[in-house]
Amino acid sequence: MEDIVKEKFAELVSYNAPGGQLYVALKDYLKFISRCHEEGIPILGMEGLERRANRWYPRIDLIADYSALTKEDIQIFIEKSYLAAMDFYQHLPQQDNLHICFTFP
């Protein structure tokens, strides 16, 4: 799924991690999750990371896991993961160096 997202939303991806994870800058977060929702791509989880001095620092206080939603019908999973991601955004610190690593099913 990461390859599909990477291809469709390349302009919004700030970093492609070696493991295939996609990082999105906070400034592009809302546009990214809206596009996922429009394209019918559910979000499995997210993790916040700070970029300082060319290094990534995980923010263990900024983790969201929606794996419990995988038991739902795919359309319900897409909708609930989008709404949860919108709610997650409300609690993110508005920092220029904050990026979100997305995981997809």
Legacy VTK file of the C-alpha trace (Angstrom):
# vtk DataFile Version 3.0
C-alpha trace
ASCII
DATASET POLYDATA
POINTS 105 float
0.000 0.000 0.000
2.905 2.389 0.762
4.029 2.193 -2.881
0.574 3.219 -4.110
0.441 6.135 -1.675
4.014 7.164 -2.511
3.142 7.223 -6.212
-0.151 9.099 -5.835
0.996 11.633 -3.242
4.714 12.045 -3.972
4.528 15.842 -3.684
3.301 15.553 -0.077
5.880 13.025 1.149
8.783 14.730 2.923
10.869 11.550 3.372
10.779 7.922 2.224
12.233 5.806 5.017
14.337 2.750 4.072
11.617 0.449 5.485
9.024 1.918 3.131
7.393 4.212 5.667
6.290 7.627 4.471
6.941 10.820 6.405
4.751 13.854 5.856
5.554 17.334 7.160
2.969 18.729 9.554
2.162 21.530 7.091
0.934 18.881 4.605
-0.787 16.590 7.125
-4.389 17.671 6.543
-4.031 17.600 2.767
-2.395 14.151 2.963
-5.084 12.508 5.112
-7.837 14.143 3.038
-6.332 12.702 -0.132
-6.051 9.265 1.515
-9.731 9.506 2.446
-10.743 10.610 -1.067
-8.744 7.758 -2.630
-10.200 5.164 -0.222
-6.905 4.452 1.551
-7.240 3.605 5.253
-4.594 4.704 7.762
-3.321 1.956 10.043
-1.204 4.138 12.304
0.960 7.216 12.718
4.001 8.302 14.672
5.346 11.803 15.172
9.030 12.528 14.579
11.081 15.677 14.941
13.766 16.540 12.431
16.771 18.203 14.103
20.304 18.563 12.747
19.586 16.091 9.902
18.433 13.366 12.315
15.010 11.936 13.145
13.854 11.855 16.771
10.736 9.796 17.564
8.053 11.409 19.670
6.672 8.508 21.695
3.963 10.834 22.965
2.628 11.206 19.396
1.592 7.696 18.368
-1.739 6.539 16.980
-2.643 2.885 16.332
-5.812 2.103 14.411
-5.140 -1.618 13.933
-8.312 -2.478 15.857
-10.265 -0.975 12.943
-8.999 -3.654 10.546
-11.801 -5.906 11.790
-14.342 -3.463 10.364
-15.723 -3.413 6.834
-13.180 -1.595 4.603
-15.427 1.438 4.077
-15.963 1.795 7.827
-12.205 1.367 8.383
-11.476 4.147 5.852
-13.991 6.511 7.436
-13.071 5.821 11.068
-9.323 6.029 10.447
-9.810 9.365 8.665
-11.907 10.779 11.514
-9.390 9.497 14.074
-6.526 11.075 12.086
-8.421 14.384 12.051
-8.792 14.158 15.822
-5.098 13.226 16.206
-4.169 16.428 14.356
-5.970 18.537 16.977
-3.492 17.298 19.595
-0.288 17.739 17.600
2.104 20.517 18.599
2.385 23.014 15.761
6.122 22.715 15.142
7.839 23.332 11.794
10.201 20.406 12.364
7.431 17.892 13.123
6.752 15.131 10.605
4.296 12.259 10.772
5.234 8.737 9.722
2.236 6.926 8.277
1.595 3.191 8.229
-0.945 1.565 5.941
-2.478 -1.919 5.956
LINES 1 106
105 0 1 2 3 4 5 6 7 8 9 10 11 12 13 14 15 16 17 18 19 20 21 22 23 24 25 26 27 28 29 30 31 32 33 34 35 36 37 38 39 40 41 42 43 44 45 46 47 48 49 50 51 52 53 54 55 56 57 58 59 60 61 62 63 64 65 66 67 68 69 70 71 72 73 74 75 76 77 78 79 80 81 82 83 84 85 86 87 88 89 90 91 92 93 94 95 96 97 98 99 100 101 102 103 104
